[in-house]
Amino acid sequence: MSRINLILFMMCLAGLVLSGGCENDARTTGKFTEEEMAKIPFANQENLLPLSGGLALSVKSETITIGQVVTPVMNVLKVNVPAGSSWDSFRVRARPVVKNAVVGKITDILLYQEARKNAPDNIDELLKTAVEVEVNKLRHNQAHEDLAEQGMDWEQYREFQKKKLLIRSYYVSQNLLEDKPVSHSDMLEHYEAMQQDDFKFKDPNYFQDALQKENVKWEGFIVFRLIDIHVEPDKVEVEDGETCKDAALRKARMLIDRINKGADFGELAKEHSHYRASDGGLWTRVSEGSNLKKPYDILPGQAEKMEVGEVAGPVESDGHIFIMKLEQKRKSWVASFEDLQPRIEKDIQSARRKEHFDRLISKLISEAQISGLEQFVDACLDKAWRRWESDWSLSSK
């Protein structure tokens, strides 16, 4: 290990110990706050557990068993694979999940071994204080049951924390947490690319805290209730000297008066509307710019003039008299570049960190020369299928 890297590594470990002993200050200073550590795309870092026996994949001096891969992914598979799926359908959905879990386990091992190789000889002593801080935190929170659920005792938890802290130190020593400034032109180019793609965000889970569509673009819509009175002889009671239209308008004014005095709009719609009465006159969401068929095409324009909760009417349209209550309204909106600039900078920095991390992992996996990976994934997939099928059979009885 070079002298410069050794000094940096020691500084990282010192940061771990100091931040562990002063949690509140650590949230605003140093590189080892929870917020900063969340930036690290560790794969399954919570599963750095002692290895057990069984059919396994060899990764340098360590092994990964089928059970270590399958058990953590079963809950994911139960959600992602429809009940009663065939083997072929299960395989299509489950294999990417299983392979990702295997690669995650490989990544954990290789990162730890690389960190260990680059650590000073007295690394165990240096980590001892930081590990005990984490142990005391867990004891203070009385999280013994959580520890048992993870299949660990206190000694195993200490080893788990030692590995996690060591990997973090190595990660920082390699400058993988460094957020270099992003140029204004890069951020503007990023925003324009999102615009051209209509803010579709093909992979919203690409990295943590990435911009989502709802952060940058809102679709306008209205939601309303409607009492729809048809101007037809068999739909309204026509008094002497009245036309159908006069009778419909009289009925509408009478209903509006009752609404103004506190009557429930939905209940009146159920009783008096000639359309969508069973739903209390409630219409499904109408998107901004939608072209409703006649005679309802005037309703979006009417909604533009109304506030939420307001009742309008009588509104005449092509043989219908409407009473309208606006339930919800939202205007279309697209965030400007200035609105999004701070988030765009974070997104670009996150993407760069992920690319740097991926290059490191690809290099480590290539150098490890792991053989039999695909066969091991298939063996894990077969085990997952048998467990999933058994669980589904029991739940369906």
N, C-alpha and C positions, 0 to 999 in steps of 0.2 A: 504494500500500500504506500503511495507516495506521501511525502511529508505534508504537502498542502492538503491532500484529501484526508489525511489522518487528523490534522488540526481542525478541519471543517467537521469531520465526523464527531470529534470530541466536543466541539461547540454545540452540535446538534443534540448530543446526549445531555450536555449541561442544560440546554434549553428544556429538555424533557423533564429533568429532575426539578428545575426551578418552577416550571409551569405546573407540574403536578402538585407542588407544595403550596401554590398560591393560585387557586383556580379562578377567582374573580379577576385578578390582574391579568391572568393568562388570556382572557377573552379579548383583551385590547392590545396586548403586546406580545412580540415573539411570533414564531412560526408554528407553534404547537398548540394553538387553540383548537377547540372542537370544530369551529367554522373552517379553519385552514385544513384540518385533517379530513374534513368532508370532501375536500377537493380531490383527494387521492382515490383513483379508481381501482382500489384493491379488489381482487376477485375473492369473494367468500372469506374475507379476513376473519370472520367470526368463527370459522370452522378449522382453525389450526389446532386440531386436537391430536392426542397421542394415537398412533396408528394401531390397528388391530389386524388380526389374521384373515385368511380367506384368499380367494382368487384376487390377484392384485396386479397393478401396473407399476413397473419399476421406474423411478425417476431418480437417477444417480444413486445415492445411498439410501433413499427412502422409497416407500411403496404407498400406493393408493388402492384401497380395497373397494370392491363393488358396493358394499354396504355404506361406506363413507360417501359415495356418490348418490346412491339411490334414495336413502332415507331423507336427506334434506329436500329433494325435489318432488317428493310424492304429493305434498300439498299443492304445489304449482300444477302438477299434472291433473290432479282432481278437478281443478278449476278450468284448465285449458283444453282438456279432452272430454268431449261429450260422453255421457253415460251410454253404455251399450255399443261403443265404437268397435269396429273390426280391427284386427291386427294391422292391416295396411293403413287404416286411418290413424290408428294410435301411433304407428311408426312415423308417419309424416309429421304429426304434431309434436311428438315427444322427443324424437332424436335430436333436434337442435337444442332443446332444453338440457338433455342429458349430456350432450357433447360440451355445451357451455360450462356445465358443472365440472366435467372432467378437466377441461382446460383451466378452469378456475383453481382446481386443486393443484394442478401442475404449476400454475403461476405462483401460488402460495409457497410451494416448496422451493422453487427456483429463486424467488425473491429472497426468501429467508437464507438459503445457502449462499447467495451472492452477498447478502448483507453480512453474514457471519464471516465470510472470507475476507471482507474488507474492514472488519471491525478490529480494534486493538486487542491485544492478548488479555487485558483485564476487563473485557466487556461485561462479563457476568457481575463483577463487583460494581461497575458503573451503573448497570441496570437495576441493581437490587433496590435502591431507594425508590426509583420511579415505579417499580413493580409493586412495592409495598404500599405506595400511595393509592394505586388502583385497587389493591386488595382491601385497604381500609375504607375506600369509597363504597365498595360493594357491601362490606360488613355494616357500614353506617346506614346504608339504605335497606338493610335487612333483606337482601335479595337472595337468600339461601335457596329458595325454591327455584328461582330463575337459573341459578347455577346448576342445580340438580337436573333441570329440564334440558340443559345443554350437555348433560352426561359428564360433568366435571366435578372433581373435588377441589379443595383449595390448592393443593400442589399442582394439579393440572391447570388450574386457572392461572397460577403464577407463571407456569411455562408458556401458556397461551399469551399472557400479557408481555412476557419477555420477547417472544417472537414478534408480536405486533409492534412493540416499541422499537425493536431493532430494525424492522423493515421500514418504519417511518423515518428513522434516523438515516438509513441508507438512501431512502427516497429523496430526502432533503439534501443530503450531501452530493447527490447527482444533479442538483438544481432542477428537479422535476416539479417543484412547487413554485418556481419563480414565475411571477407574472410580469413579463416584459411589456412595455407600453405598446399600445396598438395605434397605428397612425390614423389620422382622420380620414384619409382616402380609403384605407382598408375597411373602416367602419361604414363609410358611405357606400362602398361597393357591396358590402354585406346586406345593407338595408335595401339597396336597389335590386339585388338578387332575390330577396324575399318578396319584394313588390311584384317582380316579373313572374314569380311562382304563385302569386295570389295568396301569399302567406299560408301555404298548405302545410308546411312543417312535416315533411315526409317521415322523419324519425324523431318524435318529440322526446324520446327517452335516450337520445344520443349521449347526453351527459347531464349531470345533475343540475337542476335549477335552470334548464334551458328555457328560452322564450317559448311560450305556447301561443296558439292562434288567438286565444281570448285576451292575451296581453296587448295585442297590436291591432286587432280588427274585430269590430262588432257588426253583426248583421242587424239591421233595423227590423222591427216587427210591431204589430199591434195585436192585442187580445181584447175581445169585446163580447158583450151579451146583446141580444137583439130580440125585441118583440116585433114580429113581422105580421102585420095585418093585411090580408089580401082584400083588395077592393072588388068584391064579388057578391052578388045577392045572397048566395047561400053561406057566406062567411061572416056577414055583419047583419045586425038587426036594423032595418031601415024604417024610420018613422015616417008618418005622413008628411009629404012635402019635401022629403030628403032624397038626395041621390045617394048611391052607394058610397061615393067619395065623401060626401058630407057625413054619413053615418060612421065611416071608418075614422075620419078626423075627430068626430065627437068622442068615439071610443078611445082614441089615442090620448086626447086631452084629459079624459076621465082617468085613465091609467097613470098619466104623468102626475096628475094631482095626488093620486094615492101614493105614488113613489115619493113625491115631495113631502108627504105627511109621514113617511117612514115605512111604507110597505116594502116587502122584499122583492127586488126586481126579478130574481130567478123564479120565485114562486108565481109571480104574475105572468112571467113568460110561459111557464108550464101550463097555465090555465088559459091564456089568451093568444099566444103566438101560434101562427099557422105553419111555422117552420122551426125545426129543432126544439120543439117544446119540451120533449122529454129530458133534454140536457139543460133545461132552464135558460134556453136561448144562447148558451155559450158556444162560441165559435172557436175552432182550433186556431193556433197562431197563424197570422197572416203576415208573410214577409214583406218588407218594404219593397215597393215596385211591382208587387203582384198585380195581375190583371184579373179581377173578379168578373164573373159573368153578370150581365144585366139581370135583374135591376140592382144587384149588390155592388156594382162598380163604383157607386158614389160613396160607399162607406169609408174607404181609406182616406179620401179627401176630407170627409166629415171628421174623422179621427184626428187629422192634422190640427184642426181648430179646437180640439178638446183637451182637457186635463184629465189625468187618471182619476177615476171615481165620479166624473161628471156624467150627467144624463142629458141627451139631446133629443129633440123631437117636438112635434111630429115632423118627420122628414119624408117628403113625397118622392117616389121614383117608380115610373112605369107600372102603374096598377098596384103599387104597394105603399103602405104607410109604415114607417119605421120609428121605433123608439130605441135608442142606442145608449148603452152604458159602456164606457171605456174602462177596462180592467187593468191593462198594462200597455205601455208604449215605450219603445226605445228607438232612438235615431241611429242610423248607420254611422260608424266612426272608424277611422283608420289613424293610428298613431303616426305622428310626424317623426322624422329622423331625430330631431332634437329631443322629443319625448323618450325615444328608445336608446339614445346614444350610450348612457351608462350601462344598460343591460346588454347592448350589442358588444360593448368592449369586454364584458365578463364572459359572454358566449364565445367570443373569438379566443380569449385566453383559455377557457375551458377546453375548447376544441384542440388548441395547440398542446395543452398538457396531455390530453388523451392521445394525440398523435405521437408525442414523445414517449409516453408510457407504452403504447403499442409497439413502437420500434424497439424499445428495451426488451419487452417480453418476447417479441419475435426473435430477437438475437439470442436471448437466453434459451428459448425452446430449441432453436436451430443448433446451438452449441451442445445442448444436452443429448441430442441424437436419440430421442425416445422412440423405441420401436414398439409396434403392436398397438398403437393408439386407437385406430379405427376398430380393430377387433375387440379391444377392451370396451370401447363405447357400445359396440353391439351387444357385448355380454351384459353390460349395465342396462341397456335398453330391454333386453330379454327379461332380466330380473324385475325391472320396473313394470313391464307388461304383466307379469305373473302376479305381482303384488297389487297392481291397479285392478286387474280382472277379479282377483279374489275380494278386494275391498268393495268393488261394485256389486259383486254377486251377493255379499253379505248385506249390503245396504238395501238391496232391492227385495229382500225377503220380508 
